[in-house]
Amino acid sequence: MKFRRKPRENVEIGLAPLIDVIFILLLFFVVTTTFTRETQMRVDLPEAATGAPPEAEQRQLEVLIDIEGSFSLNGNPLLRSDLATLMAALTRESGGDSSMPVVISADGRTPHQAVITAMDAAGKLGFSQLRITTVEATEAAP
């Protein structure tokens, strides 16, 4: 008994439709991706040989001071870098709660007067928990 073989169909994957699908997927991912632009100030913290790591606080006020002496409170830049503006921003952000900790993160090369202004604003508003952020000093090679 002789069986007849069925002729095999030549199976090919179309390259053009495959490329179309890949480009559509690429377009979908490009359109749906969100691109965030970081707008925070760049601050290079000063070094300190001693210090304690901060405790995990649930709510705090962070005053950032960049190299030019410009202030930012909790990531929001202030329009002017003076005592009155900083005091108003601290009062608004804290809601009048002076028991919140205030963390000052100043660039290592920022003018000293800007740090004193931030400390003065916190002191005048009655904030008693004040921290200055530093990074751990690296050992200098002999």
Contacts in CASP RR format, 6 or more apart in sequence:
PFRMAT RR
TARGET T0000
AUTHOR 0000-0000-0000
METHOD contacts of the structure
MODEL  1
MKFRRKPRENVEIGLAPLIDVIFILLLFFVVTTTFTRETQMRVDLPEAAT
GAPPEAEQRQLEVLIDIEGSFSLNGNPLLRSDLATLMAALTRESGGDSSM
PVVISADGRTPHQAVITAMDAAGKLGFSQLRITTVEATEAAP
39 77 0 8 1.000
40 64 0 8 1.000
40 72 0 8 1.000
40 75 0 8 1.000
41 64 0 8 1.000
41 66 0 8 1.000
41 70 0 8 1.000
41 72 0 8 1.000
41 75 0 8 1.000
41 77 0 8 1.000
42 66 0 8 1.000
42 107 0 8 1.000
43 64 0 8 1.000
43 65 0 8 1.000
43 66 0 8 1.000
43 67 0 8 1.000
43 105 0 8 1.000
43 106 0 8 1.000
43 107 0 8 1.000
44 67 0 8 1.000
44 107 0 8 1.000
44 108 0 8 1.000
44 109 0 8 1.000
45 105 0 8 1.000
45 106 0 8 1.000
45 107 0 8 1.000
45 108 0 8 1.000
45 133 0 8 1.000
45 134 0 8 1.000
45 135 0 8 1.000
46 106 0 8 1.000
46 107 0 8 1.000
46 108 0 8 1.000
46 134 0 8 1.000
46 135 0 8 1.000
47 134 0 8 1.000
47 135 0 8 1.000
47 136 0 8 1.000
47 137 0 8 1.000
47 138 0 8 1.000
48 134 0 8 1.000
48 135 0 8 1.000
48 136 0 8 1.000
48 137 0 8 1.000
49 136 0 8 1.000
49 137 0 8 1.000
51 134 0 8 1.000
54 103 0 8 1.000
54 131 0 8 1.000
54 133 0 8 1.000
57 101 0 8 1.000
59 100 0 8 1.000
60 100 0 8 1.000
60 101 0 8 1.000
60 102 0 8 1.000
60 103 0 8 1.000
61 73 0 8 1.000
61 74 0 8 1.000
61 90 0 8 1.000
61 93 0 8 1.000
61 94 0 8 1.000
61 100 0 8 1.000
61 101 0 8 1.000
61 102 0 8 1.000
61 103 0 8 1.000
61 127 0 8 1.000
62 73 0 8 1.000
62 74 0 8 1.000
62 75 0 8 1.000
62 102 0 8 1.000
62 103 0 8 1.000
62 105 0 8 1.000
63 71 0 8 1.000
63 72 0 8 1.000
63 73 0 8 1.000
63 86 0 8 1.000
63 90 0 8 1.000
63 102 0 8 1.000
63 103 0 8 1.000
63 104 0 8 1.000
63 105 0 8 1.000
63 118 0 8 1.000
63 122 0 8 1.000
64 71 0 8 1.000
64 72 0 8 1.000
64 73 0 8 1.000
64 75 0 8 1.000
64 105 0 8 1.000
64 106 0 8 1.000
65 71 0 8 1.000
65 72 0 8 1.000
65 104 0 8 1.000
65 105 0 8 1.000
65 106 0 8 1.000
65 107 0 8 1.000
65 110 0 8 1.000
65 114 0 8 1.000
65 115 0 8 1.000
65 118 0 8 1.000
66 72 0 8 1.000
66 107 0 8 1.000
66 110 0 8 1.000
67 107 0 8 1.000
67 108 0 8 1.000
67 109 0 8 1.000
67 110 0 8 1.000
68 110 0 8 1.000
69 81 0 8 1.000
69 107 0 8 1.000
69 110 0 8 1.000
69 111 0 8 1.000
69 114 0 8 1.000
70 77 0 8 1.000
70 78 0 8 1.000
70 81 0 8 1.000
71 77 0 8 1.000
71 78 0 8 1.000
71 81 0 8 1.000
71 85 0 8 1.000
71 86 0 8 1.000
71 89 0 8 1.000
71 114 0 8 1.000
71 118 0 8 1.000
72 78 0 8 1.000
73 86 0 8 1.000
73 89 0 8 1.000
73 90 0 8 1.000
73 93 0 8 1.000
74 93 0 8 1.000
76 89 0 8 1.000
78 85 0 8 1.000
78 86 0 8 1.000
78 89 0 8 1.000
79 85 0 8 1.000
81 114 0 8 1.000
81 117 0 8 1.000
82 117 0 8 1.000
83 117 0 8 1.000
83 120 0 8 1.000
83 121 0 8 1.000
86 117 0 8 1.000
86 118 0 8 1.000
86 121 0 8 1.000
87 121 0 8 1.000
87 124 0 8 1.000
87 125 0 8 1.000
90 102 0 8 1.000
90 121 0 8 1.000
90 122 0 8 1.000
90 125 0 8 1.000
90 127 0 8 1.000
91 125 0 8 1.000
94 100 0 8 1.000
94 125 0 8 1.000
94 127 0 8 1.000
98 125 0 8 1.000
98 126 0 8 1.000
98 127 0 8 1.000
98 128 0 8 1.000
99 128 0 8 1.000
99 129 0 8 1.000
100 127 0 8 1.000
100 129 0 8 1.000
101 127 0 8 1.000
101 129 0 8 1.000
101 130 0 8 1.000
101 131 0 8 1.000
102 122 0 8 1.000
102 127 0 8 1.000
102 129 0 8 1.000
102 130 0 8 1.000
102 131 0 8 1.000
103 131 0 8 1.000
103 132 0 8 1.000
103 133 0 8 1.000
104 115 0 8 1.000
104 118 0 8 1.000
104 119 0 8 1.000
104 122 0 8 1.000
104 130 0 8 1.000
104 131 0 8 1.000
104 132 0 8 1.000
104 133 0 8 1.000
105 132 0 8 1.000
105 133 0 8 1.000
106 114 0 8 1.000
106 115 0 8 1.000
106 118 0 8 1.000
106 132 0 8 1.000
106 133 0 8 1.000
115 132 0 8 1.000
119 130 0 8 1.000
122 130 0 8 1.000
123 130 0 8 1.000
END
